[in-house]
Amino acid sequence: MNIGIDIVECERVIGLINHKIFSPEELAYIHQKNDALSTIAGLFAAKEAFFKAKGTGIIKSELPFVVIGHHDDGQPFYVNFPQSSLSISHTATTAVAVCIIF
């Protein structure tokens, strides 16, 4: 089992939406949320936490392939990595994500 955690200041992610790191599904999720900035920060933190749990460091070219989905109850999950667990939390200024890979 490997664990990765990342914390992101929401101001840091301004402009990330244009860097092609989010899937079409993630972009749709972002656009339906009232606080898009903290949503972007949470998704980005989840991607960074995943790479930390993998132990590879962030691989920018692979960011779009680490897709975060949400169950009907709102619980986030990694779409392409079923042997993992994800938790995301955020405030108006900060987002944090924890990834566990089994």
C-alpha distance (Angstrom), angle and dihedral (degrees) to the residues before:
residue distance angle dihedral
M1 . . .
N2 3.81 . .
I3 3.79 128.3 .
G4 3.80 129.4 -156.2
I5 3.79 128.5 -178.1
D6 3.77 131.7 -175.5
I7 3.79 135.1 -180.0
V8 3.79 122.6 -161.3
E9 3.78 131.9 -170.3
C10 3.80 107.5 -131.8
E11 3.82 92.6 -133.3
R12 3.81 88.8 60.5
V13 3.80 93.2 64.8
I14 3.80 97.8 56.0
G15 3.78 104.7 127.6
L16 3.82 97.1 17.0
I17 3.79 90.7 111.6
N18 3.81 87.7 73.6
H19 3.81 95.5 52.5
K20 3.83 96.6 79.8
I21 3.79 94.3 -120.0
F22 3.81 95.9 124.1
S23 3.80 127.3 75.2
P24 3.82 121.1 -126.3
E25 3.82 88.3 -103.9
E26 3.80 91.8 52.4
L27 3.81 91.2 48.1
A28 3.81 90.3 51.8
Y29 3.82 89.4 50.2
I30 3.82 91.4 49.4
H31 3.81 92.3 50.4
Q32 3.81 93.4 52.5
K33 3.82 94.0 53.9
N34 3.80 123.1 91.6
D35 3.81 93.2 -139.6
A36 3.79 102.7 45.1
L37 3.81 93.9 169.7
S38 3.81 95.7 59.6
T39 3.82 89.3 42.1
I40 3.81 91.0 54.1
A41 3.81 89.9 46.9
G42 3.81 91.4 50.6
L43 3.80 93.8 49.4
F44 3.80 91.7 46.1
A45 3.81 91.2 48.8
A46 3.82 88.4 51.0
K47 3.80 91.1 53.7
E48 3.81 92.0 48.2
A49 3.83 91.7 46.4
F50 3.81 89.2 53.0
F51 3.81 93.0 55.8
K52 3.79 91.0 45.8
A53 3.81 89.9 53.1
K54 3.81 89.4 48.8
G55 3.80 88.7 52.6
T56 3.80 93.7 -133.0
G57 3.76 100.6 106.5
I58 3.77 118.8 -125.4
I59 3.79 114.5 -40.8
K60 3.81 103.6 -162.8
S61 3.80 94.6 -161.6
E62 3.82 89.9 57.4
L63 3.83 96.9 48.9
P64 3.84 93.8 95.4
F65 3.82 90.3 54.4
V66 3.80 94.7 56.4
V67 3.80 94.1 82.0
I68 3.79 122.1 -172.6
G69 3.78 118.0 -152.8
H70 3.78 131.7 177.3
H71 3.79 130.4 -131.2
D72 3.81 118.8 -132.0
D73 3.81 89.2 -94.1
G74 3.83 90.8 55.3
Q75 3.81 97.0 -105.0
P76 3.82 109.8 145.8
F77 3.79 122.9 -131.2
Y78 3.80 139.7 173.3
V79 3.81 105.5 -103.9
N80 3.82 96.7 -154.4
F81 3.80 97.9 36.5
P82 3.82 111.7 60.5
Q83 3.83 92.2 169.1
S84 3.79 90.7 71.1
S85 3.78 141.6 76.3
L86 3.80 127.8 -144.8
S87 3.78 136.3 -165.4
I88 3.82 124.5 -177.6
S89 3.79 128.1 -174.5
H90 3.77 132.1 170.8
T91 3.77 146.7 176.3
A92 3.79 126.5 -159.4
T93 3.82 90.0 -82.5
T94 3.82 107.8 26.7
A95 3.80 140.0 38.8
V96 3.79 128.8 -164.7
A97 3.79 131.5 -170.1
V98 3.79 133.1 -171.9
C99 3.80 122.6 -161.2
I100 3.78 126.0 -168.2
I101 3.80 119.0 -169.9
F102 3.80 114.3 -163.0
